Amino acid sequence: MPDPKKKDKPFPREIDSGIDSDNSLLPMLLGGLVLIVLGATIVMMFV
């Protein structure tokens, strides 16, 4: 039988950040997309 006290314990990452990990992924995803577009544009200028 699983211990009911184990479920109430949050992950260490949730304690450190205080926010949901999904909320921090979206800005990183958008920033990466912008960098890829900028890089592709610069490469196409020389081709």
PDB file of N, CA, C and O in Angstrom:
ATOM      1  N   MET A   1       0.855  -1.194   0.000  1.00  0.00           N
ATOM      2  CA  MET A   1       0.000   0.000   0.000  1.00  0.00           C
ATOM      3  C   MET A   1       0.897   1.252   0.000  1.00  0.00           C
ATOM      4  O   MET A   1       1.798   1.364   0.831  1.00  0.00           O
ATOM      5  N   PRO A   2       0.652   2.195  -0.932  1.00  0.00           N
ATOM      6  CA  PRO A   2       1.511   3.387  -0.993  1.00  0.00           C
ATOM      7  C   PRO A   2       1.319   4.294   0.210  1.00  0.00           C
ATOM      8  O   PRO A   2       0.236   4.378   0.790  1.00  0.00           O
ATOM      9  N   ASP A   3       2.381   4.956   0.559  1.00  0.00           N
ATOM     10  CA  ASP A   3       2.363   5.864   1.704  1.00  0.00           C
ATOM     11  C   ASP A   3       1.673   7.168   1.315  1.00  0.00           C
ATOM     12  O   ASP A   3       2.129   7.830   0.383  1.00  0.00           O
ATOM     13  N   PRO A   4       0.590   7.568   1.992  1.00  0.00           N
ATOM     14  CA  PRO A   4      -0.124   8.799   1.610  1.00  0.00           C
ATOM     15  C   PRO A   4       0.698  10.065   1.874  1.00  0.00           C
ATOM     16  O   PRO A   4       0.446  11.101   1.258  1.00  0.00           O
ATOM     17  N   LYS A   5       1.670   9.993   2.777  1.00  0.00           N
ATOM     18  CA  LYS A   5       2.488  11.177   3.072  1.00  0.00           C
ATOM     19  C   LYS A   5       3.418  11.520   1.915  1.00  0.00           C
ATOM     20  O   LYS A   5       3.809  12.677   1.764  1.00  0.00           O
ATOM     21  N   LYS A   6       3.783  10.525   1.087  1.00  0.00           N
ATOM     22  CA  LYS A   6       4.708  10.746  -0.011  1.00  0.00           C
ATOM     23  C   LYS A   6       4.119  11.652  -1.092  1.00  0.00           C
ATOM     24  O   LYS A   6       4.846  12.434  -1.704  1.00  0.00           O
ATOM     25  N   LYS A   7       2.818  11.554  -1.330  1.00  0.00           N
ATOM     26  CA  LYS A   7       2.177  12.340  -2.388  1.00  0.00           C
ATOM     27  C   LYS A   7       2.153  13.832  -2.055  1.00  0.00           C
ATOM     28  O   LYS A   7       2.211  14.661  -2.963  1.00  0.00           O
ATOM     29  N   ASP A   8       2.072  14.178  -0.805  1.00  0.00           N
ATOM     30  CA  ASP A   8       1.980  15.582  -0.408  1.00  0.00           C
ATOM     31  C   ASP A   8       3.314  16.314  -0.534  1.00  0.00           C
ATOM     32  O   ASP A   8       3.348  17.545  -0.520  1.00  0.00           O
ATOM     33  N   LYS A   9       4.397  15.576  -0.655  1.00  0.00           N
ATOM     34  CA  LYS A   9       5.724  16.178  -0.702  1.00  0.00           C
ATOM     35  C   LYS A   9       5.992  16.741  -2.103  1.00  0.00           C
ATOM     36  O   LYS A   9       5.995  15.974  -3.066  1.00  0.00           O
ATOM     37  N   PRO A  10       6.217  18.051  -2.249  1.00  0.00           N
ATOM     38  CA  PRO A  10       6.488  18.611  -3.583  1.00  0.00           C
ATOM     39  C   PRO A  10       7.904  18.279  -4.041  1.00  0.00           C
ATOM     40  O   PRO A  10       8.781  17.961  -3.238  1.00  0.00           O
ATOM     41  N   PHE A  11       8.098  18.362  -5.341  1.00  0.00           N
ATOM     42  CA  PHE A  11       9.429  18.120  -5.895  1.00  0.00           C
ATOM     43  C   PHE A  11      10.355  19.263  -5.503  1.00  0.00           C
ATOM     44  O   PHE A  11       9.895  20.390  -5.320  1.00  0.00           O
ATOM     45  N   PRO A  12      11.659  18.992  -5.372  1.00  0.00           N
ATOM     46  CA  PRO A  12      12.608  20.064  -4.993  1.00  0.00           C
ATOM     47  C   PRO A  12      12.616  21.213  -5.983  1.00  0.00           C
ATOM     48  O   PRO A  12      12.818  22.362  -5.589  1.00  0.00           O
ATOM     49  N   ARG A  13      12.400  20.924  -7.273  1.00  0.00           N
ATOM     50  CA  ARG A  13      12.397  21.994  -8.263  1.00  0.00           C
ATOM     51  C   ARG A  13      11.222  22.942  -8.033  1.00  0.00           C
ATOM     52  O   ARG A  13      11.360  24.151  -8.218  1.00  0.00           O
ATOM     53  N   GLU A  14      10.069  22.408  -7.633  1.00  0.00           N
ATOM     54  CA  GLU A  14       8.905  23.250  -7.363  1.00  0.00           C
ATOM     55  C   GLU A  14       9.152  24.138  -6.155  1.00  0.00           C
ATOM     56  O   GLU A  14       8.659  25.264  -6.102  1.00  0.00           O
ATOM     57  N   ILE A  15       9.906  23.645  -5.190  1.00  0.00           N
ATOM     58  CA  ILE A  15      10.210  24.441  -4.005  1.00  0.00           C
ATOM     59  C   ILE A  15      11.135  25.595  -4.373  1.00  0.00           C
ATOM     60  O   ILE A  15      10.926  26.729  -3.941  1.00  0.00           O
ATOM     61  N   ASP A  16      12.168  25.301  -5.181  1.00  0.00           N
ATOM     62  CA  ASP A  16      13.143  26.328  -5.536  1.00  0.00           C
ATOM     63  C   ASP A  16      12.521  27.430  -6.381  1.00  0.00           C
ATOM     64  O   ASP A  16      12.719  28.612  -6.100  1.00  0.00           O
ATOM     65  N   SER A  17      11.768  27.052  -7.419  1.00  0.00           N
ATOM     66  CA  SER A  17      11.273  28.051  -8.352  1.00  0.00           C
ATOM     67  C   SER A  17      10.018  28.739  -7.834  1.00  0.00           C
ATOM     68  O   SER A  17       9.845  29.942  -8.029  1.00  0.00           O
ATOM     69  N   GLY A  18       9.159  28.001  -7.188  1.00  0.00           N
ATOM     70  CA  GLY A  18       7.910  28.575  -6.708  1.00  0.00           C
ATOM     71  C   GLY A  18       6.871  28.724  -7.801  1.00  0.00           C
ATOM     72  O   GLY A  18       5.763  29.186  -7.529  1.00  0.00           O
ATOM     73  N   ILE A  19       7.197  28.345  -9.039  1.00  0.00           N
ATOM     74  CA  ILE A  19       6.252  28.420 -10.149  1.00  0.00           C
ATOM     75  C   ILE A  19       6.213  27.076 -10.846  1.00  0.00           C
ATOM     76  O   ILE A  19       7.085  26.230 -10.650  1.00  0.00           O
ATOM     77  N   ASP A  20       5.196  26.894 -11.656  1.00  0.00           N
ATOM     78  CA  ASP A  20       5.071  25.667 -12.410  1.00  0.00           C
ATOM     79  C   ASP A  20       6.129  25.634 -13.505  1.00  0.00           C
ATOM     80  O   ASP A  20       6.403  26.663 -14.122  1.00  0.00           O
ATOM     81  N   SER A  21       6.724  24.485 -13.758  1.00  0.00           N
ATOM     82  CA  SER A  21       7.813  24.408 -14.731  1.00  0.00           C
ATOM     83  C   SER A  21       7.319  24.689 -16.150  1.00  0.00           C
ATOM     84  O   SER A  21       8.105  25.117 -16.995  1.00  0.00           O
ATOM     85  N   ASP A  22       6.027  24.456 -16.432  1.00  0.00           N
ATOM     86  CA  ASP A  22       5.495  24.724 -17.769  1.00  0.00           C
ATOM     87  C   ASP A  22       5.518  26.211 -18.091  1.00  0.00           C
ATOM     88  O   ASP A  22       5.701  26.588 -19.248  1.00  0.00           O
ATOM     89  N   ASN A  23       5.335  27.059 -17.086  1.00  0.00           N
ATOM     90  CA  ASN A  23       5.313  28.502 -17.316  1.00  0.00           C
ATOM     91  C   ASN A  23       6.680  29.040 -17.704  1.00  0.00           C
ATOM     92  O   ASN A  23       6.757  30.058 -18.393  1.00  0.00           O
ATOM     93  N   SER A  24       7.748  28.401 -17.291  1.00  0.00           N
ATOM     94  CA  SER A  24       9.085  28.898 -17.604  1.00  0.00           C
ATOM     95  C   SER A  24       9.585  28.363 -18.940  1.00  0.00           C
ATOM     96  O   SER A  24      10.579  28.865 -19.465  1.00  0.00           O
ATOM     97  N   LEU A  25       8.928  27.367 -19.496  1.00  0.00           N
ATOM     98  CA  LEU A  25       9.379  26.806 -20.762  1.00  0.00           C
ATOM     99  C   LEU A  25       8.959  27.651 -21.958  1.00  0.00           C
ATOM    100  O   LEU A  25       9.682  27.707 -22.952  1.00  0.00           O
ATOM    101  N   LEU A  26       7.821  28.299 -21.883  1.00  0.00           N
ATOM    102  CA  LEU A  26       7.313  29.048 -23.032  1.00  0.00           C
ATOM    103  C   LEU A  26       8.218  30.210 -23.429  1.00  0.00           C
ATOM    104  O   LEU A  26       8.500  30.351 -24.619  1.00  0.00           O
ATOM    105  N   PRO A  27       8.695  31.054 -22.503  1.00  0.00           N
ATOM    106  CA  PRO A  27       9.614  32.122 -22.913  1.00  0.00           C
ATOM    107  C   PRO A  27      10.916  31.590 -23.517  1.00  0.00           C
ATOM    108  O   PRO A  27      11.457  32.189 -24.447  1.00  0.00           O
ATOM    109  N   MET A  28      11.413  30.485 -23.000  1.00  0.00           N
ATOM    110  CA  MET A  28      12.626  29.895 -23.564  1.00  0.00           C
ATOM    111  C   MET A  28      12.371  29.388 -24.979  1.00  0.00           C
ATOM    112  O   MET A  28      13.221  29.527 -25.858  1.00  0.00           O
ATOM    113  N   LEU A  29      11.205  28.803 -25.192  1.00  0.00           N
ATOM    114  CA  LEU A  29      10.849  28.290 -26.513  1.00  0.00           C
ATOM    115  C   LEU A  29      10.738  29.435 -27.520  1.00  0.00           C
ATOM    116  O   LEU A  29      11.242  29.331 -28.638  1.00  0.00           O
ATOM    117  N   LEU A  30      10.083  30.518 -27.125  1.00  0.00           N
ATOM    118  CA  LEU A  30       9.929  31.668 -28.020  1.00  0.00           C
ATOM    119  C   LEU A  30      11.275  32.338 -28.283  1.00  0.00           C
ATOM    120  O   LEU A  30      11.548  32.753 -29.410  1.00  0.00           O
ATOM    121  N   GLY A  31      12.108  32.448 -27.267  1.00  0.00           N
ATOM    122  CA  GLY A  31      13.431  33.041 -27.448  1.00  0.00           C
ATOM    123  C   GLY A  31      14.280  32.218 -28.397  1.00  0.00           C
ATOM    124  O   GLY A  31      14.987  32.774 -29.237  1.00  0.00           O
ATOM    125  N   GLY A  32      14.222  30.920 -28.275  1.00  0.00           N
ATOM    126  CA  GLY A  32      14.964  30.045 -29.183  1.00  0.00           C
ATOM    127  C   GLY A  32      14.474  30.167 -30.611  1.00  0.00           C
ATOM    128  O   GLY A  32      15.267  30.147 -31.552  1.00  0.00           O
ATOM    129  N   LEU A  33      13.161  30.295 -30.773  1.00  0.00           N
ATOM    130  CA  LEU A  33      12.589  30.454 -32.110  1.00  0.00           C
ATOM    131  C   LEU A  33      13.047  31.762 -32.745  1.00  0.00           C
ATOM    132  O   LEU A  33      13.371  31.794 -33.932  1.00  0.00           O
ATOM    133  N   VAL A  34      13.077  32.833 -31.972  1.00  0.00           N
ATOM    134  CA  VAL A  34      13.542  34.125 -32.475  1.00  0.00           C
ATOM    135  C   VAL A  34      15.016  34.040 -32.880  1.00  0.00           C
ATOM    136  O   VAL A  34      15.400  34.563 -33.926  1.00  0.00           O
ATOM    137  N   LEU A  35      15.835  33.391 -32.066  1.00  0.00           N
ATOM    138  CA  LEU A  35      17.252  33.254 -32.393  1.00  0.00           C
ATOM    139  C   LEU A  35      17.467  32.427 -33.655  1.00  0.00           C
ATOM    140  O   LEU A  35      18.361  32.728 -34.446  1.00  0.00           O
ATOM    141  N   ILE A  36      16.669  31.403 -33.848  1.00  0.00           N
ATOM    142  CA  ILE A  36      16.781  30.583 -35.054  1.00  0.00           C
ATOM    143  C   ILE A  36      16.419  31.401 -36.290  1.00  0.00           C
ATOM    144  O   ILE A  36      17.102  31.323 -37.312  1.00  0.00           O
ATOM    145  N   VAL A  37      15.349  32.184 -36.198  1.00  0.00           N
ATOM    146  CA  VAL A  37      14.934  33.013 -37.337  1.00  0.00           C
ATOM    147  C   VAL A  37      16.000  34.058 -37.643  1.00  0.00           C
ATOM    148  O   VAL A  37      16.323  34.282 -38.810  1.00  0.00           O
ATOM    149  N   LEU A  38      16.550  34.699 -36.619  1.00  0.00           N
ATOM    150  CA  LEU A  38      17.605  35.692 -36.840  1.00  0.00           C
ATOM    151  C   LEU A  38      18.839  35.051 -37.465  1.00  0.00           C
ATOM    152  O   LEU A  38      19.422  35.604 -38.398  1.00  0.00           O
ATOM    153  N   GLY A  39      19.232  33.903 -36.965  1.00  0.00           N
ATOM    154  CA  GLY A  39      20.391  33.208 -37.521  1.00  0.00           C
ATOM    155  C   GLY A  39      20.178  32.810 -38.965  1.00  0.00           C
ATOM    156  O   GLY A  39      21.083  32.957 -39.787  1.00  0.00           O
ATOM    157  N   ALA A  40      18.988  32.306 -39.290  1.00  0.00           N
ATOM    158  CA  ALA A  40      18.699  31.912 -40.663  1.00  0.00           C
ATOM    159  C   ALA A  40      18.704  33.122 -41.583  1.00  0.00           C
ATOM    160  O   ALA A  40      19.155  33.028 -42.725  1.00  0.00           O
ATOM    161  N   THR A  41      18.208  34.258 -41.103  1.00  0.00           N
ATOM    162  CA  THR A  41      18.189  35.477 -41.902  1.00  0.00           C
ATOM    163  C   THR A  41      19.610  35.944 -42.202  1.00  0.00           C
ATOM    164  O   THR A  41      19.920  36.318 -43.333  1.00  0.00           O
ATOM    165  N   ILE A  42      20.462  35.921 -41.196  1.00  0.00           N
ATOM    166  CA  ILE A  42      21.852  36.353 -41.382  1.00  0.00           C
ATOM    167  C   ILE A  42      22.578  35.411 -42.351  1.00  0.00           C
ATOM    168  O   ILE A  42      23.344  35.872 -43.197  1.00  0.00           O
ATOM    169  N   VAL A  43      22.349  34.116 -42.237  1.00  0.00           N
ATOM    170  CA  VAL A  43      22.992  33.170 -43.142  1.00  0.00           C
ATOM    171  C   VAL A  43      22.507  33.396 -44.575  1.00  0.00           C
ATOM    172  O   VAL A  43      23.307  33.323 -45.509  1.00  0.00           O
ATOM    173  N   MET A  44      21.232  33.664 -44.764  1.00  0.00           N
ATOM    174  CA  MET A  44      20.685  33.858 -46.104  1.00  0.00           C
ATOM    175  C   MET A  44      21.208  35.141 -46.748  1.00  0.00           C
ATOM    176  O   MET A  44      21.227  35.247 -47.974  1.00  0.00           O
ATOM    177  N   MET A  45      21.630  36.110 -45.949  1.00  0.00           N
ATOM    178  CA  MET A  45      22.178  37.344 -46.514  1.00  0.00           C
ATOM    179  C   MET A  45      23.507  37.080 -47.225  1.00  0.00           C
ATOM    180  O   MET A  45      23.855  37.804 -48.159  1.00  0.00           O
ATOM    181  N   PHE A  46      24.255  36.056 -46.800  1.00  0.00           N
ATOM    182  CA  PHE A  46      25.557  35.773 -47.373  1.00  0.00           C
ATOM    183  C   PHE A  46      25.492  34.692 -48.460  1.00  0.00           C
ATOM    184  O   PHE A  46      26.499  34.405 -49.108  1.00  0.00           O
ATOM    185  N   VAL A  47      24.352  34.112 -48.654  1.00  0.00           N
ATOM    186  CA  VAL A  47      24.237  33.028 -49.645  1.00  0.00           C
ATOM    187  C   VAL A  47      23.696  33.561 -50.951  1.00  0.00           C
ATOM    188  O   VAL A  47      23.529  32.802 -51.906  1.00  0.00           O
TER     189      VAL A  47
END
